[in-house]
């Protein structure tokens, strides 16, 4: 009985070690647009979602895999000049489950048009029948 439990435990460890984290990847997104694909992280990396500002006013986004040591920090990317002008500043937030850095759901502003369209369709069906 102990051998069976030991074998099951060993098999479970092998499967856990062999499992790689899947994340969404978006190299750069502007505003609400961030075209994603799926990627597999290397060992020691987590999924991340990054939000920041470019040139001090334009909202930008990134998604992908990130080293654990760089998680939950704000990064400034500077242009190499005498005064190191900041090109963009981004805060990267990490998570540790498959596809946890998913795109946000539908914006709330779409609820009203969908509701109105549904009510209109129901009304038209009652009128035509």
MARPA-537798 format. One record per residue (C-alpha): residue number from 1; x, z, y. Coordinates in steps of 0.02 Angstrom, whole numbers. Layout:
N
{NUM; {X; Z; Y}}
...
This chain:
129
{1; {0; 0; 0}}
{2; {142; 43; 120}}
{3; {225; -125; 86}}
{4; {66; -219; 132}}
{5; {51; -124; 296}}
{6; {235; -153; 334}}
{7; {218; -341; 300}}
{8; {63; -354; 411}}
{9; {153; -259; 549}}
{10; {306; -374; 535}}
{11; {195; -530; 539}}
{12; {106; -463; 694}}
{13; {270; -436; 785}}
{14; {328; -612; 743}}
{15; {166; -686; 811}}
{16; {175; -580; 969}}
{17; {355; -630; 1003}}
{18; {317; -814; 973}}
{19; {170; -818; 1094}}
{20; {216; -894; 1262}}
{21; {116; -861; 1420}}
{22; {10; -1006; 1483}}
{23; {-18; -1021; 1671}}
{24; {-91; -1141; 1797}}
{25; {38; -1231; 1902}}
{26; {21; -1301; 2078}}
{27; {183; -1347; 2166}}
{28; {106; -1342; 2340}}
{29; {-72; -1336; 2403}}
{30; {-134; -1350; 2581}}
{31; {-289; -1258; 2639}}
{32; {-409; -1242; 2492}}
{33; {-337; -1391; 2397}}
{34; {-216; -1349; 2257}}
{35; {-209; -1476; 2114}}
{36; {-166; -1382; 1955}}
{37; {-98; -1420; 1783}}
{38; {-54; -1303; 1640}}
{39; {123; -1243; 1605}}
{40; {210; -1127; 1483}}
{41; {317; -987; 1552}}
{42; {490; -944; 1490}}
{43; {533; -772; 1424}}
{44; {538; -644; 1565}}
{45; {414; -739; 1674}}
{46; {234; -703; 1723}}
{47; {95; -808; 1800}}
{48; {85; -800; 1990}}
{49; {-27; -852; 2132}}
{50; {55; -870; 2301}}
{51; {-28; -879; 2472}}
{52; {58; -898; 2637}}
{53; {76; -988; 2801}}
{54; {185; -1136; 2845}}
{55; {248; -1156; 3023}}
{56; {151; -999; 3066}}
{57; {-24; -1076; 3058}}
{58; {-56; -1188; 2905}}
{59; {-122; -1101; 2747}}
{60; {-24; -1149; 2590}}
{61; {-40; -1102; 2407}}
{62; {68; -1108; 2250}}
{63; {39; -1064; 2068}}
{64; {150; -1060; 1916}}
{65; {276; -951; 1824}}
{66; {390; -827; 1911}}
{67; {528; -707; 1859}}
{68; {463; -529; 1846}}
{69; {590; -468; 1975}}
{70; {514; -585; 2107}}
{71; {333; -532; 2078}}
{72; {224; -451; 2211}}
{73; {346; -487; 2351}}
{74; {341; -589; 2511}}
{75; {468; -729; 2521}}
{76; {525; -815; 2680}}
{77; {595; -991; 2662}}
{78; {707; -1030; 2809}}
{79; {775; -1194; 2875}}
{80; {965; -1180; 2885}}
{81; {998; -1181; 3072}}
{82; {1086; -1060; 3186}}
{83; {931; -953; 3207}}
{84; {862; -981; 3029}}
{85; {689; -1043; 3078}}
{86; {559; -992; 2948}}
{87; {474; -1143; 2868}}
{88; {349; -1039; 2772}}
{89; {314; -862; 2716}}
{90; {226; -830; 2551}}
{91; {166; -678; 2455}}
{92; {172; -704; 2266}}
{93; {57; -596; 2159}}
{94; {84; -592; 1969}}
{95; {-27; -566; 1818}}
{96; {13; -559; 1633}}
{97; {-125; -643; 1530}}
{98; {-151; -826; 1486}}
{99; {-217; -931; 1632}}
{100; {-245; -774; 1738}}
{101; {-192; -865; 1897}}
{102; {-346; -976; 1891}}
{103; {-420; -1063; 2041}}
{104; {-554; -964; 2132}}
{105; {-736; -998; 2092}}
{106; {-853; -1104; 2195}}
{107; {-857; -1058; 2378}}
{108; {-1006; -951; 2427}}
{109; {-1066; -1083; 2549}}
{110; {-1123; -1193; 2404}}
{111; {-1255; -1067; 2347}}
{112; {-1376; -1111; 2486}}
{113; {-1374; -1301; 2459}}
{114; {-1391; -1278; 2271}}
{115; {-1539; -1160; 2295}}
{116; {-1623; -1280; 2415}}
{117; {-1596; -1427; 2297}}
{118; {-1671; -1329; 2152}}
{119; {-1823; -1276; 2253}}
{120; {-1849; -1454; 2314}}
{121; {-1840; -1521; 2136}}
{122; {-1966; -1392; 2074}}
{123; {-2082; -1431; 2219}}
{124; {-2071; -1619; 2187}}
{125; {-2110; -1597; 2003}}
{126; {-2267; -1495; 2046}}
{127; {-2323; -1624; 2175}}
{128; {-2296; -1774; 2060}}
{129; {-2377; -1696; 1906}}
